[in-house]
Amino acid sequence: MSWIDRVRQSLPFVAKRETPDELWHKCPSCGQMLFNKEYEENQSVCPKCDHHGRIGPVERFDALFDGGIHTLLPMPTVREDPLKFRDTKRYADRIKAARAATGETDALMNARGLIEGRRAVVGVQDFAFMGGSMGLGVGASFLTGVEAAIADLCPYIIFTAAGGARMQEGILSLMQMPKTTVAIAKLHEAGLPYIVVMTDPTTGGVTASYAMLGDVQLAEPGALIGFAGQRVIESTIREKLPEGFQRAEYLLDHGMLDMVVHRHRLRAELARLIAYLCAERAG
């Protein structure tokens, strides 16, 4: 035993207490360290800078529906790994890993319930599930949500969050764009509203399809919304783009959004829209 070890043992050192990482959350915007429990109770919104963190379907449904009471719609069964795709990992293994990490079957979940006493079917994309990417599962789940809304004679509300199409499924993922567009047309034929709430980030093929086809277009503050990334666009057009040109506030100023709504006010705002858009049917 070295002399420093003997000295260390003779001194009344108190063992260092370990602090689990999950107790704290560092805001990616302002760097503030937040107690995780308080952060989650604030719907994952930073109390210092108002940055809206990403949340999944469970948290979204609990905050949106009256008393958090809702019924999950069954996930449709689709072909998995139709192309037997493999890059650095097998696509089938990536799906298994995403399911294990999130506890979800795919990137879009639907639920039905009441929002301030009015019926609604709500779909939520989870960016934590393979970047919320749109594949066969998401397309089928979107159709399930629309059909449930038609059956319930109520609006379909979608919270988008995606990096785009799931290219491990090739052309099949891109075919979800016209598929969801046709589903929205069926909703309109039934005289029911389709409301989109874009959250951070909403990009790629999702933006190019059902994310931009709402009767009312909402977004959360600071949400990144676009098709291609800023660097790709700048390298293509050889011009410097305005600061924040793909953020929700910029798009609101330039007519691509109807409203930017704080997460704490979303429930009340959606209830107001449902009451207005479905007033004739309710009467």
N, C-alpha and C positions, 0 to 999 in steps of 0.2 A: 504494500500500500504506500502510495506517495505521500509526502508531507502535506500537500494541499488537501488530499482526501481525508487525512487524519484531522486537520483543522476544520474541515467542513462538517465532519461528523460530530465534533465537539461543540459546535455552535448551534444555538436554538433556531435553526432555519425552519420556516413554515413552508410546507409543500405548496408549490404554486397551483392555484385552482385553475382548472381548465374551463374556459367558457365556450360552450358549443356554438359553432358558426350559425346554427339556425336561430339563435336568439336575436340576432341583429341583421338588419338589412341596410346596405349602403345605397343611397339614392344615386342612380346613374347620371342624374342631371346636375345636382348641386353638391353631391358628395356627403351629404348629411347622414350620420349613422342613426338609424331609427330602430327602436325596439320592435321586433317583428310582430308581436301580438298587437301592438297599437297600430302598426302599419296596415295589417290585415283588417283590423276593425274599421280603419278609415278607407276601406275598399281599395287598398293598394295605391292610394294617392299620397304623395309626399306632403306633409303639413307645412313644410317650409317653402318649397318652390312650386308646389301644385303639379309636379310631374305625375302623369298617369302611368303607372306600371301595368304590365300585361297580366291579365287574369284569365282563368279558364272557365269552362262551362259551369262547374259547380258553384263557384263564387258568383258568377253572373246571374244564374238562376236564383240563388238565395237572396241576392240584393234586389232583383227585379220583381219577382212575383210576390203577391200579398202574403205576408207571413213566411215567405220562402217556400210556400207549399206549391208543388208542381208535380206533374207526372211525366217521366221521361218516355219519349217515343222509342219503340224498338229499333235497333240498328238494322238496316237492310243487309242481306247477304249478297256479296258480290264476288266475282272471281279475284283471287289474290295472286299477285305476281303473274299476270297473264303472259308476259314476255319472258319469264324466267331470267330476269335482268340481274346483272352483277357488275359492280364496279370494284372498289376496294373491298366491299362487302356484298353479300347477297342481299337483294332487296327484301326477301322474306325475313332475313335476320334483322334488317332495319325496322321492319314493321313490328316484329316481336319485341325489340328493344323499346320502341316508342310506346307500345301497349304496356309494357312493364313499368315504364317511367311515369306514365300519366294515368294508368288505370282505365283508359278509354279504348274503344274499338277502332275509331278513326278520328279524323280531324274535325268533324262536324257532328254536333249533338243537338237534338231537338227536344223541347219540352212544351207541354201545354199547361196553362194555369190562368190566374186572374191578375190583371194589373189595375189596381184601384177599382176592383169590382167588374172589370170588363175582360172578356175572354180574349186570349191571344195565344198563338203558337210562336215560339221563339227558337231560332237556331243560333248556335254560337260556335264559331271556329276557334280552335285552340292552336296558337302558334307553337306551343310546346310539343305538339304532335307533328313531327317532321315538317316544321315550319308552316303548319296549317295548309299544306299543299293540297291542291285539288286533283283528285283521282277518281276512280270509279266509285269508291266508297263515299266520297264527299258529294258527288253528283247524285247518287242514289239517295243519300240522306236528305239532300236539298229537296228532291222530289217528294220524299216521305213527308217532310215538313209542310210543303205546299198542299199536298193532298189532305193532310190533317186539318189545315186551316180551312180548306174548302168544305170538308165534312162538318167542321164546327161553325161555319159561317162567320169567321173572324179573320183578322189580319195575320199575315205572316211577317215576322220581324226577324231580320238576319243581322247578326253582329259578325262582321268580316274581320279576319286577321290571317293573312297568308303571304307567302313568298311567291305564289303563282301556281302554275300547273305542276303536277308531280310527274316529272319527265321519265321516271323509271317505268311508267306505263305508256310512254310514247304517245302516238296519235290518239289512243283511247282516253288519255287525260284531257287532250285538247277538245275531244268530242263532248266533254261535259259542258263546254261553253254554250253550244246551241241547245243542248238538252235542258239546261237550267233556264235558258231564254224562253223555250217553249213552255216550261212549267209556269213561268211568270205570266205568260199570255193566258194560260188556263185560269190563273188566279184572277186576272182582269176580266175574263169572260164571266166569271162568277160574281163580278161586281165587288171584289174584295181588295183592300189596299195592301200594298207591298212596301214595307218600310226598311230602309237600310241604315245601319249604324256602323260606320267605318272606324275601326280601331287600329292601333299601331302594331304592325304595319299592314297595309292593304296594297298589294302590288301584283304585277304580272297578269296572268290570264284571269284571275279573279276580278281585278279591276276592269279588265277588258270585257267582262260579261256581267254577272249578276250584281256585282257591287255598284255598278253605275246605272242600274235600271230601276231604281226605286221611285215610287210615287213621291216620296219625301226622302231626301238625302241628308243624313246627319253624320257627325263625326265627333270623336272625343278630342279635347284640346291636345295639340302637338302631334297628332297622329300622322305618320308618314304614309302618303297616298300617292300612287303613281303606277306607271307601267314598267318602264325601264329605269335603271338607276341613274343618278345624276352624272356620274363619270362617263357612263356609256353615251348619254345624250350629248354631253359637252364634246366628247371626242367625235361624235357623228356630225354635229352641226358646226363644230369649230367655233363655238361662242361660249362665253361665260354666262352661266344662268344666275338669276336673282337669288339672293340669300333666302333660304326657306321656301323655295318655290313649290316643293312637294309636301309642304306641311298643311294641315287642315285650315289654319287661319288664312294662308295665302289663297287656297282654293275657294274659301268662302268669299274673299274679297273679289275674286275673279269669276264668280257665278257658277262654280262647279258643285257647290254645296248650298243647302238651304239653311243649315244651322250648325254651329259648333256648340255642343252642350257638355257641361261639366258632368262627370260621372255621378256626383251626388244629386244632380237634378234630372238625370235621365229618366228615372221611373215616372216622375211627375210629368215630364214633357211627353213621353210616350203615351201616358194615359190621356193627356190632352189631345194628342193627335188621333188616337183611337176614337175618342168621343166625337171629335169633329168629323173624321172620315167615315165613321159608321153611324152617324146620327140618324140618317134616314132609315137604315136597317133596324136600329134599335127602337125607333118609333113605330 
